[in-house]
């Protein structure tokens, strides 16, 4: 365990601990709590360039008591809403028509307990709404049969599937309507959970082995929608009690999400131009011109690559917490 100080703008944070058994991304999450600068927007200067999320601490050369410099803009402080939340049952009857139609279409959302509507799973409700919209908004007379919902919410994934036992490899593409943020004891930030969600194990028949085998599936985003839906997967199955349990763990998330490192090489090429413009804009905020910025980067012996620039994601995020509504 190392202890360092970190200078950010006019502030200096002393005695910040670094757990060298964890990747630098965990250290960046600590700094996010201190500064409000999301990990993907942090630029931490170390010997040889910028500190990367997956770097090996033994090769970075950070020493006990060292002073590190960090650049990056913090998220804006979210203002409290002028009006508090209003629950469906508190709305006037004429405004409750949506819930009435929903419960009529999907009776499971109309279950009662002691005369009160029961809490329901938000992800299940969201999925049913998207399915209904996708069916009702299709163009019946169009030969292309465009799906408006898929265009707005569909996420294209390119996946590689590998079996370590047999060495078999295959690839596939699919369209989903949300990214999964799998929450565990190791996940402190949304970005970490999304990385976990794009990796999975599946068991299927192996032609080479003549039996079932375990395959590792790794996915990359190959196409982004206008509205990106994220599901926080907070429930897991407890075998000893045969019931679902909720993971009560705080997970930080930025107001602007950069998913560049989760994208495929093909999508990287499409994003290079817009990302360069965003980096130039961030450079202007720091008082640098584009050419001065490049020269300064060269003098400091590091190159600001596409994966390391000051990035903002302009896709609006729909935060689907996928947890049961807290009681009032």
LOTI-438242 format. One record per residue (C-alpha): x, y, z. Coordinates in steps of 0.001 Angstrom, whole numbers, padded with zeros to 6 digits, m for minus. Example, Ala and Ser with C-alpha at 12.3 -4.5 7.8 and 13.67 -1.06 7.14 Angstrom:
<recs>
<rec><xx>012300</xx><yy>m004500</yy><zz>007800</zz></rec>
<rec><xx>013670</xx><yy>m001060</yy><zz>007140</zz></rec>
</recs>
This chain:
<recs>
<rec><xx>000000</xx><yy>000000</yy><zz>000000</zz></rec>
<rec><xx>001459</xx><yy>003350</yy><zz>m001102</zz></rec>
<rec><xx>000497</xx><yy>006825</yy><zz>000082</zz></rec>
<rec><xx>000726</xx><yy>009753</yy><zz>m002344</zz></rec>
<rec><xx>m000568</xx><yy>013299</yy><zz>m002695</zz></rec>
<rec><xx>m002560</xx><yy>014421</yy><zz>m005722</zz></rec>
<rec><xx>m002687</xx><yy>017979</yy><zz>m007077</zz></rec>
<rec><xx>m005813</xx><yy>018894</yy><zz>m009019</zz></rec>
<rec><xx>m006365</xx><yy>022504</yy><zz>m010060</zz></rec>
<rec><xx>m005678</xx><yy>024553</yy><zz>m006892</zz></rec>
<rec><xx>m006320</xx><yy>021704</yy><zz>m004472</zz></rec>
<rec><xx>m003889</xx><yy>019166</yy><zz>m003061</zz></rec>
<rec><xx>m005204</xx><yy>015910</yy><zz>m001617</zz></rec>
<rec><xx>m002745</xx><yy>014428</yy><zz>000826</zz></rec>
<rec><xx>m002326</xx><yy>010870</yy><zz>002081</zz></rec>
<rec><xx>m004254</xx><yy>009216</yy><zz>m000748</zz></rec>
<rec><xx>m003720</xx><yy>005469</yy><zz>m000517</zz></rec>
<rec><xx>m002944</xx><yy>003293</yy><zz>m003533</zz></rec>
<rec><xx>m003699</xx><yy>m000407</yy><zz>m003303</zz></rec>
<rec><xx>m001107</xx><yy>m001772</yy><zz>m005726</zz></rec>
<rec><xx>m002891</xx><yy>m005134</yy><zz>m005802</zz></rec>
<rec><xx>m005767</xx><yy>m003422</yy><zz>m007627</zz></rec>
<rec><xx>m005624</xx><yy>m001860</yy><zz>m011129</zz></rec>
<rec><xx>m005182</xx><yy>001929</yy><zz>m011430</zz></rec>
<rec><xx>m008860</xx><yy>002231</yy><zz>m012320</zz></rec>
<rec><xx>m009694</xx><yy>001615</yy><zz>m008646</zz></rec>
<rec><xx>m007358</xx><yy>004479</yy><zz>m007689</zz></rec>
<rec><xx>m009154</xx><yy>006708</yy><zz>m010187</zz></rec>
<rec><xx>m012469</xx><yy>005822</yy><zz>m008568</zz></rec>
<rec><xx>m011032</xx><yy>007027</yy><zz>m005248</zz></rec>
<rec><xx>m010101</xx><yy>010331</yy><zz>m006885</zz></rec>
<rec><xx>m013592</xx><yy>010560</yy><zz>m008357</zz></rec>
<rec><xx>m015005</xx><yy>010535</yy><zz>m004820</zz></rec>
<rec><xx>m012564</xx><yy>013296</yy><zz>m003826</zz></rec>
<rec><xx>m012785</xx><yy>015562</yy><zz>m006870</zz></rec>
<rec><xx>m015948</xx><yy>014708</yy><zz>m008780</zz></rec>
<rec><xx>m013888</xx><yy>014054</yy><zz>m011931</zz></rec>
<rec><xx>m015066</xx><yy>010767</yy><zz>m013531</zz></rec>
<rec><xx>m012295</xx><yy>008164</yy><zz>m014077</zz></rec>
<rec><xx>m012641</xx><yy>008305</yy><zz>m017857</zz></rec>
<rec><xx>m011953</xx><yy>012058</yy><zz>m017759</zz></rec>
<rec><xx>m008928</xx><yy>011919</yy><zz>m015452</zz></rec>
<rec><xx>m005455</xx><yy>012564</yy><zz>m016845</zz></rec>
<rec><xx>m002864</xx><yy>011553</yy><zz>m014228</zz></rec>
<rec><xx>000752</xx><yy>012279</yy><zz>m015095</zz></rec>
<rec><xx>003258</xx><yy>009524</yy><zz>m014348</zz></rec>
<rec><xx>006697</xx><yy>008670</yy><zz>m015648</zz></rec>
<rec><xx>006439</xx><yy>007962</yy><zz>m019369</zz></rec>
<rec><xx>003010</xx><yy>009465</yy><zz>m019995</zz></rec>
<rec><xx>m000518</xx><yy>009083</yy><zz>m018646</zz></rec>
<rec><xx>m001670</xx><yy>006531</yy><zz>m016098</zz></rec>
<rec><xx>m003757</xx><yy>003910</yy><zz>m017900</zz></rec>
<rec><xx>m006658</xx><yy>002064</yy><zz>m016299</zz></rec>
<rec><xx>m005079</xx><yy>m001370</yy><zz>m016676</zz></rec>
<rec><xx>m001418</xx><yy>m000459</yy><zz>m016109</zz></rec>
<rec><xx>000852</xx><yy>m002551</yy><zz>m013888</zz></rec>
<rec><xx>001807</xx><yy>m000555</yy><zz>m010789</zz></rec>
<rec><xx>005197</xx><yy>m002277</yy><zz>m010685</zz></rec>
<rec><xx>006113</xx><yy>m000690</yy><zz>m014025</zz></rec>
<rec><xx>004524</xx><yy>002721</yy><zz>m013407</zz></rec>
<rec><xx>007231</xx><yy>003754</yy><zz>m010952</zz></rec>
<rec><xx>005081</xx><yy>005563</yy><zz>m008388</zz></rec>
<rec><xx>006967</xx><yy>005987</yy><zz>m005104</zz></rec>
<rec><xx>005895</xx><yy>006440</yy><zz>m001500</zz></rec>
<rec><xx>005028</xx><yy>010086</yy><zz>m000794</zz></rec>
<rec><xx>005172</xx><yy>011087</yy><zz>m004468</zz></rec>
<rec><xx>003119</xx><yy>014054</yy><zz>m005651</zz></rec>
<rec><xx>000978</xx><yy>013282</yy><zz>m008692</zz></rec>
<rec><xx>m000707</xx><yy>015820</yy><zz>m010952</zz></rec>
<rec><xx>m004198</xx><yy>015240</yy><zz>m012298</zz></rec>
<rec><xx>m006125</xx><yy>017139</yy><zz>m014970</zz></rec>
<rec><xx>m009792</xx><yy>016867</yy><zz>m015805</zz></rec>
<rec><xx>m013096</xx><yy>018662</yy><zz>m015377</zz></rec>
<rec><xx>m015527</xx><yy>017629</yy><zz>m012668</zz></rec>
<rec><xx>m019168</xx><yy>016858</yy><zz>m013271</zz></rec>
<rec><xx>m021605</xx><yy>019658</yy><zz>m012680</zz></rec>
<rec><xx>m023332</xx><yy>019555</yy><zz>m009322</zz></rec>
<rec><xx>m026814</xx><yy>018210</yy><zz>m009842</zz></rec>
<rec><xx>m029447</xx><yy>020653</yy><zz>m008657</zz></rec>
<rec><xx>m032256</xx><yy>019380</yy><zz>m006514</zz></rec>
<rec><xx>m035556</xx><yy>019211</yy><zz>m008427</zz></rec>
<rec><xx>m037954</xx><yy>022057</yy><zz>m007795</zz></rec>
<rec><xx>m040796</xx><yy>019587</yy><zz>m007343</zz></rec>
<rec><xx>m040571</xx><yy>016362</yy><zz>m005393</zz></rec>
<rec><xx>m041556</xx><yy>012979</yy><zz>m006868</zz></rec>
<rec><xx>m045246</xx><yy>012281</yy><zz>m007291</zz></rec>
<rec><xx>m046322</xx><yy>008653</yy><zz>m007126</zz></rec>
<rec><xx>m048791</xx><yy>007243</yy><zz>m009598</zz></rec>
<rec><xx>m051517</xx><yy>006625</yy><zz>m007039</zz></rec>
<rec><xx>m051347</xx><yy>010278</yy><zz>m005967</zz></rec>
<rec><xx>m052108</xx><yy>011598</yy><zz>m009458</zz></rec>
<rec><xx>m055608</xx><yy>012688</yy><zz>m010477</zz></rec>
<rec><xx>m057685</xx><yy>009870</yy><zz>m011962</zz></rec>
<rec><xx>m057532</xx><yy>011321</yy><zz>m015478</zz></rec>
<rec><xx>m053722</xx><yy>011189</yy><zz>m015338</zz></rec>
<rec><xx>m053627</xx><yy>007565</yy><zz>m014221</zz></rec>
<rec><xx>m054832</xx><yy>006256</yy><zz>m017569</zz></rec>
<rec><xx>m051331</xx><yy>005067</yy><zz>m018544</zz></rec>
<rec><xx>m051018</xx><yy>002843</yy><zz>m015496</zz></rec>
<rec><xx>m054541</xx><yy>001511</yy><zz>m016030</zz></rec>
<rec><xx>m053754</xx><yy>000564</yy><zz>m019627</zz></rec>
<rec><xx>m050456</xx><yy>m001002</yy><zz>m018566</zz></rec>
<rec><xx>m052097</xx><yy>m003124</yy><zz>m015879</zz></rec>
<rec><xx>m054813</xx><yy>m004204</yy><zz>m018286</zz></rec>
<rec><xx>m052290</xx><yy>m005158</yy><zz>m020961</zz></rec>
<rec><xx>m049970</xx><yy>m006896</yy><zz>m018477</zz></rec>
<rec><xx>m051992</xx><yy>m008187</yy><zz>m015492</zz></rec>
<rec><xx>m048865</xx><yy>m009051</yy><zz>m013481</zz></rec>
<rec><xx>m048415</xx><yy>m005323</yy><zz>m012814</zz></rec>
<rec><xx>m051879</xx><yy>m005145</yy><zz>m011299</zz></rec>
<rec><xx>m051262</xx><yy>m007550</yy><zz>m008420</zz></rec>
<rec><xx>m052620</xx><yy>m006345</yy><zz>m005080</zz></rec>
<rec><xx>m051525</xx><yy>m006966</yy><zz>m001509</zz></rec>
<rec><xx>m053798</xx><yy>m005750</yy><zz>001284</zz></rec>
<rec><xx>m055598</xx><yy>m003574</yy><zz>m001238</zz></rec>
<rec><xx>m052403</xx><yy>m001846</yy><zz>m002410</zz></rec>
<rec><xx>m050606</xx><yy>m002401</yy><zz>m005710</zz></rec>
<rec><xx>m047482</xx><yy>m004480</yy><zz>m005171</zz></rec>
<rec><xx>m044019</xx><yy>m003273</yy><zz>m006099</zz></rec>
<rec><xx>m042910</xx><yy>m004607</yy><zz>m009471</zz></rec>
<rec><xx>m039639</xx><yy>m005132</yy><zz>m011287</zz></rec>
<rec><xx>m038676</xx><yy>m002014</yy><zz>m013275</zz></rec>
<rec><xx>m036652</xx><yy>m003946</yy><zz>m015867</zz></rec>
<rec><xx>m039591</xx><yy>m006219</yy><zz>m016642</zz></rec>
<rec><xx>m041884</xx><yy>m003215</yy><zz>m017056</zz></rec>
<rec><xx>m039372</xx><yy>m001422</yy><zz>m019301</zz></rec>
<rec><xx>m038945</xx><yy>m004523</yy><zz>m021476</zz></rec>
<rec><xx>m042691</xx><yy>m004920</yy><zz>m021930</zz></rec>
<rec><xx>m043083</xx><yy>m001254</yy><zz>m022858</zz></rec>
<rec><xx>m040345</xx><yy>m001453</yy><zz>m025490</zz></rec>
<rec><xx>m041805</xx><yy>m004632</yy><zz>m026942</zz></rec>
<rec><xx>m045277</xx><yy>m003101</yy><zz>m027186</zz></rec>
<rec><xx>m043915</xx><yy>000051</yy><zz>m028810</zz></rec>
<rec><xx>m041781</xx><yy>m001909</yy><zz>m031274</zz></rec>
<rec><xx>m044834</xx><yy>m003875</yy><zz>m032413</zz></rec>
<rec><xx>m047195</xx><yy>m000910</yy><zz>m032635</zz></rec>
<rec><xx>m044775</xx><yy>001495</yy><zz>m034364</zz></rec>
<rec><xx>m043761</xx><yy>m000793</yy><zz>m037216</zz></rec>
<rec><xx>m044709</xx><yy>000389</yy><zz>m040697</zz></rec>
<rec><xx>m047119</xx><yy>m002263</yy><zz>m042026</zz></rec>
<rec><xx>m046971</xx><yy>m001030</yy><zz>m045626</zz></rec>
<rec><xx>m043198</xx><yy>m000612</yy><zz>m045775</zz></rec>
<rec><xx>m041075</xx><yy>m003272</yy><zz>m047459</zz></rec>
<rec><xx>m038142</xx><yy>m002327</yy><zz>m045220</zz></rec>
<rec><xx>m040237</xx><yy>m002857</yy><zz>m042078</zz></rec>
<rec><xx>m038255</xx><yy>m000293</yy><zz>m040114</zz></rec>
<rec><xx>m038287</xx><yy>m000626</yy><zz>m036345</zz></rec>
<rec><xx>m038397</xx><yy>002850</yy><zz>m034786</zz></rec>
<rec><xx>m037766</xx><yy>001527</yy><zz>m031271</zz></rec>
<rec><xx>m034687</xx><yy>m000399</yy><zz>m032382</zz></rec>
<rec><xx>m033383</xx><yy>002729</yy><zz>m034093</zz></rec>
<rec><xx>m033806</xx><yy>004748</yy><zz>m030883</zz></rec>
<rec><xx>m032784</xx><yy>002171</yy><zz>m028260</zz></rec>
<rec><xx>m031112</xx><yy>m000756</yy><zz>m030060</zz></rec>
<rec><xx>m027459</xx><yy>m001528</yy><zz>m029242</zz></rec>
<rec><xx>m025506</xx><yy>m003606</yy><zz>m031758</zz></rec>
<rec><xx>m023047</xx><yy>m006029</yy><zz>m030167</zz></rec>
<rec><xx>m020274</xx><yy>m007965</yy><zz>m031899</zz></rec>
<rec><xx>m019247</xx><yy>m011001</yy><zz>m029841</zz></rec>
<rec><xx>m016430</xx><yy>m013531</yy><zz>m029977</zz></rec>
<rec><xx>m017004</xx><yy>m016962</yy><zz>m028425</zz></rec>
<rec><xx>m014044</xx><yy>m019124</yy><zz>m027420</zz></rec>
<rec><xx>m013725</xx><yy>m022568</yy><zz>m025845</zz></rec>
<rec><xx>m010452</xx><yy>m022985</yy><zz>m023962</zz></rec>
<rec><xx>m010726</xx><yy>m026777</yy><zz>m023879</zz></rec>
<rec><xx>m011076</xx><yy>m027333</yy><zz>m027621</zz></rec>
<rec><xx>m009809</xx><yy>m024037</yy><zz>m029010</zz></rec>
<rec><xx>m013034</xx><yy>m023565</yy><zz>m030990</zz></rec>
<rec><xx>m013833</xx><yy>m019979</yy><zz>m031907</zz></rec>
<rec><xx>m016860</xx><yy>m018329</yy><zz>m033440</zz></rec>
<rec><xx>m018398</xx><yy>m014886</yy><zz>m033724</zz></rec>
<rec><xx>m021899</xx><yy>m013478</yy><zz>m033752</zz></rec>
<rec><xx>m023778</xx><yy>m010194</yy><zz>m033798</zz></rec>
<rec><xx>m026911</xx><yy>m009338</yy><zz>m031888</zz></rec>
<rec><xx>m029109</xx><yy>m006395</yy><zz>m031004</zz></rec>
<rec><xx>m030014</xx><yy>m005647</yy><zz>m027382</zz></rec>
<rec><xx>m031899</xx><yy>m002815</yy><zz>m025731</zz></rec>
<rec><xx>m029722</xx><yy>m002250</yy><zz>m022667</zz></rec>
<rec><xx>m026214</xx><yy>m002682</yy><zz>m021315</zz></rec>
<rec><xx>m025866</xx><yy>m004590</yy><zz>m018056</zz></rec>
<rec><xx>m023905</xx><yy>m003154</yy><zz>m015153</zz></rec>
<rec><xx>m023182</xx><yy>m006226</yy><zz>m013040</zz></rec>
<rec><xx>m022638</xx><yy>m005175</yy><zz>m009436</zz></rec>
<rec><xx>m020336</xx><yy>m007133</yy><zz>m007152</zz></rec>
<rec><xx>m018008</xx><yy>m006422</yy><zz>m004243</zz></rec>
<rec><xx>m015299</xx><yy>m005419</yy><zz>m006742</zz></rec>
<rec><xx>m017437</xx><yy>m002903</yy><zz>m008650</zz></rec>
<rec><xx>m017212</xx><yy>000703</yy><zz>m007438</zz></rec>
<rec><xx>m017994</xx><yy>002570</yy><zz>m010647</zz></rec>
<rec><xx>m020468</xx><yy>002141</yy><zz>m013477</zz></rec>
<rec><xx>m017712</xx><yy>001628</yy><zz>m016034</zz></rec>
<rec><xx>m016341</xx><yy>m001381</yy><zz>m014152</zz></rec>
<rec><xx>m019779</xx><yy>m002981</yy><zz>m014031</zz></rec>
<rec><xx>m020291</xx><yy>m002471</yy><zz>m017767</zz></rec>
<rec><xx>m016994</xx><yy>m004228</yy><zz>m018508</zz></rec>
<rec><xx>m018121</xx><yy>m007191</yy><zz>m016416</zz></rec>
<rec><xx>m021471</xx><yy>m007183</yy><zz>m018208</zz></rec>
<rec><xx>m019830</xx><yy>m007597</yy><zz>m021623</zz></rec>
<rec><xx>m018124</xx><yy>m010818</yy><zz>m020532</zz></rec>
<rec><xx>m019970</xx><yy>m014011</yy><zz>m019730</zz></rec>
<rec><xx>m019619</xx><yy>m017764</yy><zz>m019622</zz></rec>
<rec><xx>m022041</xx><yy>m020098</yy><zz>m021340</zz></rec>
<rec><xx>m022305</xx><yy>m023836</yy><zz>m021580</zz></rec>
<rec><xx>m023170</xx><yy>m025485</yy><zz>m024877</zz></rec>
<rec><xx>m022403</xx><yy>m028564</yy><zz>m026939</zz></rec>
<rec><xx>m018896</xx><yy>m028708</yy><zz>m028386</zz></rec>
<rec><xx>m018694</xx><yy>m030509</yy><zz>m031769</zz></rec>
<rec><xx>m014955</xx><yy>m031028</yy><zz>m031293</zz></rec>
<rec><xx>m015270</xx><yy>m032575</yy><zz>m027822</zz></rec>
<rec><xx>m018556</xx><yy>m034367</yy><zz>m028394</zz></rec>
<rec><xx>m019978</xx><yy>m033073</yy><zz>m025111</zz></rec>
<rec><xx>m020968</xx><yy>m029902</yy><zz>m023313</zz></rec>
<rec><xx>m018198</xx><yy>m027417</yy><zz>m022594</zz></rec>
<rec><xx>m017765</xx><yy>m023947</yy><zz>m021150</zz></rec>
<rec><xx>m017325</xx><yy>m021076</yy><zz>m023601</zz></rec>
<rec><xx>m016166</xx><yy>m017538</yy><zz>m022853</zz></rec>
<rec><xx>m018185</xx><yy>m014852</yy><zz>m024615</zz></rec>
<rec><xx>m016722</xx><yy>m011354</yy><zz>m024958</zz></rec>
<rec><xx>m018775</xx><yy>m008607</yy><zz>m026578</zz></rec>
<rec><xx>m018005</xx><yy>m005176</yy><zz>m027991</zz></rec>
<rec><xx>m020384</xx><yy>m002382</yy><zz>m028916</zz></rec>
<rec><xx>m020632</xx><yy>m002160</yy><zz>m032697</zz></rec>
<rec><xx>m023448</xx><yy>000371</yy><zz>m032934</zz></rec>
<rec><xx>m024852</xx><yy>002902</yy><zz>m030462</zz></rec>
<rec><xx>m028437</xx><yy>004183</yy><zz>m030277</zz></rec>
<rec><xx>m029662</xx><yy>007693</yy><zz>m029662</zz></rec>
<rec><xx>m030766</xx><yy>006735</yy><zz>m026148</zz></rec>
<rec><xx>m028573</xx><yy>004360</yy><zz>m024165</zz></rec>
<rec><xx>m030334</xx><yy>002295</yy><zz>m021499</zz></rec>
<rec><xx>m028306</xx><yy>000840</yy><zz>m018633</zz></rec>
<rec><xx>m029549</xx><yy>m001801</yy><zz>m016229</zz></rec>
<rec><xx>m028018</xx><yy>m001996</yy><zz>m012767</zz></rec>
<rec><xx>m028085</xx><yy>m005721</yy><zz>m011983</zz></rec>
<rec><xx>m028369</xx><yy>m005704</yy><zz>m008201</zz></rec>
<rec><xx>m029944</xx><yy>m009096</yy><zz>m007580</zz></rec>
<rec><xx>m028296</xx><yy>m012490</yy><zz>m007311</zz></rec>
<rec><xx>m029547</xx><yy>m015957</yy><zz>m006453</zz></rec>
<rec><xx>m028698</xx><yy>m017316</yy><zz>m002994</zz></rec>
<rec><xx>m028521</xx><yy>m021071</yy><zz>m003327</zz></rec>
<rec><xx>m028560</xx><yy>m021741</yy><zz>000408</zz></rec>
<rec><xx>m031950</xx><yy>m020039</yy><zz>000819</zz></rec>
<rec><xx>m033281</xx><yy>m020475</yy><zz>m002748</zz></rec>
<rec><xx>m034247</xx><yy>m016838</yy><zz>m003095</zz></rec>
<rec><xx>m033108</xx><yy>m013612</yy><zz>m004699</zz></rec>
<rec><xx>m031002</xx><yy>m011194</yy><zz>m002672</zz></rec>
<rec><xx>m030311</xx><yy>m007541</yy><zz>m003371</zz></rec>
<rec><xx>m026753</xx><yy>m006160</yy><zz>m003391</zz></rec>
<rec><xx>m026843</xx><yy>m002957</yy><zz>m001335</zz></rec>
<rec><xx>m023664</xx><yy>m001382</yy><zz>m002653</zz></rec>
<rec><xx>m022971</xx><yy>002178</yy><zz>m003760</zz></rec>
<rec><xx>m021897</xx><yy>002446</yy><zz>m007395</zz></rec>
<rec><xx>m020718</xx><yy>005820</yy><zz>m008700</zz></rec>
<rec><xx>m021621</xx><yy>006979</yy><zz>m012191</zz></rec>
<rec><xx>m020817</xx><yy>010085</yy><zz>m014264</zz></rec>
<rec><xx>m023344</xx><yy>012468</yy><zz>m015747</zz></rec>
<rec><xx>m021586</xx><yy>012020</yy><zz>m019093</zz></rec>
<rec><xx>m020566</xx><yy>008493</yy><zz>m020022</zz></rec>
<rec><xx>m017674</xx><yy>007581</yy><zz>m022324</zz></rec>
<rec><xx>m018022</xx><yy>004050</yy><zz>m023710</zz></rec>
<rec><xx>m015250</xx><yy>004315</yy><zz>m026309</zz></rec>
<rec><xx>m013105</xx><yy>001540</yy><zz>m024835</zz></rec>
<rec><xx>m016148</xx><yy>m000760</yy><zz>m024868</zz></rec>
<rec><xx>m016609</xx><yy>m000325</yy><zz>m028628</zz></rec>
<rec><xx>m015375</xx><yy>m002467</yy><zz>m031509</zz></rec>
<rec><xx>m012478</xx><yy>m001467</yy><zz>m033763</zz></rec>
<rec><xx>m014951</xx><yy>m000688</yy><zz>m036525</zz></rec>
<rec><xx>m016871</xx><yy>001761</yy><zz>m034349</zz></rec>
<rec><xx>m013591</xx><yy>003255</yy><zz>m033085</zz></rec>
<rec><xx>m012823</xx><yy>004420</yy><zz>m036626</zz></rec>
<rec><xx>m016197</xx><yy>006151</yy><zz>m036905</zz></rec>
<rec><xx>m015709</xx><yy>007948</yy><zz>m033586</zz></rec>
<rec><xx>m012157</xx><yy>009193</yy><zz>m034126</zz></rec>
<rec><xx>m013156</xx><yy>012431</yy><zz>m035873</zz></rec>
<rec><xx>m015840</xx><yy>013559</yy><zz>m033394</zz></rec>
<rec><xx>m013632</xx><yy>012645</yy><zz>m030444</zz></rec>
<rec><xx>m010799</xx><yy>014801</yy><zz>m031779</zz></rec>
<rec><xx>m013180</xx><yy>017754</yy><zz>m031936</zz></rec>
<rec><xx>m014180</xx><yy>017144</yy><zz>m028325</zz></rec>
<rec><xx>m010538</xx><yy>017001</yy><zz>m027245</zz></rec>
<rec><xx>m009879</xx><yy>020296</yy><zz>m029007</zz></rec>
<rec><xx>m012818</xx><yy>021867</yy><zz>m027174</zz></rec>
<rec><xx>m011487</xx><yy>020637</yy><zz>m023837</zz></rec>
<rec><xx>m008085</xx><yy>022026</yy><zz>m024772</zz></rec>
<rec><xx>m009624</xx><yy>025445</yy><zz>m025366</zz></rec>
<rec><xx>m011156</xx><yy>025355</yy><zz>m021891</zz></rec>
<rec><xx>m007654</xx><yy>024810</yy><zz>m020505</zz></rec>
<rec><xx>m006368</xx><yy>027772</yy><zz>m022509</zz></rec>
<rec><xx>m004575</xx><yy>025692</yy><zz>m025141</zz></rec>
<rec><xx>m004799</xx><yy>025931</yy><zz>m028882</zz></rec>
<rec><xx>m004847</xx><yy>022765</yy><zz>m030932</zz></rec>
<rec><xx>m001277</xx><yy>023149</yy><zz>m032207</zz></rec>
<rec><xx>000036</xx><yy>024273</yy><zz>m028817</zz></rec>
<rec><xx>m001597</xx><yy>021281</yy><zz>m027220</zz></rec>
<rec><xx>000106</xx><yy>018877</yy><zz>m029612</zz></rec>
<rec><xx>003474</xx><yy>020545</yy><zz>m029082</zz></rec>
<rec><xx>003052</xx><yy>020466</yy><zz>m025308</zz></rec>
<rec><xx>002136</xx><yy>016788</yy><zz>m025437</zz></rec>
<rec><xx>005262</xx><yy>016022</yy><zz>m027429</zz></rec>
<rec><xx>007482</xx><yy>017979</yy><zz>m025060</zz></rec>
<rec><xx>006085</xx><yy>016104</yy><zz>m022075</zz></rec>
<rec><xx>006916</xx><yy>012822</yy><zz>m023818</zz></rec>
<rec><xx>003393</xx><yy>011512</yy><zz>m024080</zz></rec>
<rec><xx>000872</xx><yy>011346</yy><zz>m026846</zz></rec>
<rec><xx>m002803</xx><yy>011949</yy><zz>m026254</zz></rec>
<rec><xx>m004405</xx><yy>009050</yy><zz>m028102</zz></rec>
<rec><xx>m008043</xx><yy>008526</yy><zz>m028931</zz></rec>
<rec><xx>m008470</xx><yy>006334</yy><zz>m025888</zz></rec>
<rec><xx>m006809</xx><yy>008869</yy><zz>m023586</zz></rec>
<rec><xx>m008273</xx><yy>012194</yy><zz>m024728</zz></rec>
<rec><xx>m010694</xx><yy>014428</yy><zz>m022918</zz></rec>
<rec><xx>m013861</xx><yy>012662</yy><zz>m023906</zz></rec>
<rec><xx>m017518</xx><yy>013351</yy><zz>m023526</zz></rec>
<rec><xx>m020311</xx><yy>011141</yy><zz>m024729</zz></rec>
<rec><xx>m023176</xx><yy>013059</yy><zz>m026316</zz></rec>
<rec><xx>m025633</xx><yy>010188</yy><zz>m026162</zz></rec>
<rec><xx>m028288</xx><yy>010778</yy><zz>m023587</zz></rec>
<rec><xx>m028404</xx><yy>008106</yy><zz>m020900</zz></rec>
<rec><xx>m031575</xx><yy>006637</yy><zz>m019516</zz></rec>
<rec><xx>m030687</xx><yy>005486</yy><zz>m016044</zz></rec>
<rec><xx>m032739</xx><yy>002363</yy><zz>m015468</zz></rec>
<rec><xx>m031932</xx><yy>001476</yy><zz>m011898</zz></rec>
<rec><xx>m033753</xx><yy>m001840</yy><zz>m012156</zz></rec>
<rec><xx>m034484</xx><yy>m002030</yy><zz>m008481</zz></rec>
<rec><xx>m037765</xx><yy>m002125</yy><zz>m006693</zz></rec>
<rec><xx>m039156</xx><yy>001263</yy><zz>m005780</zz></rec>
<rec><xx>m038314</xx><yy>002307</yy><zz>m002251</zz></rec>
<rec><xx>m041302</xx><yy>002711</yy><zz>m000008</zz></rec>
<rec><xx>m042113</xx><yy>006242</yy><zz>000989</zz></rec>
</recs>
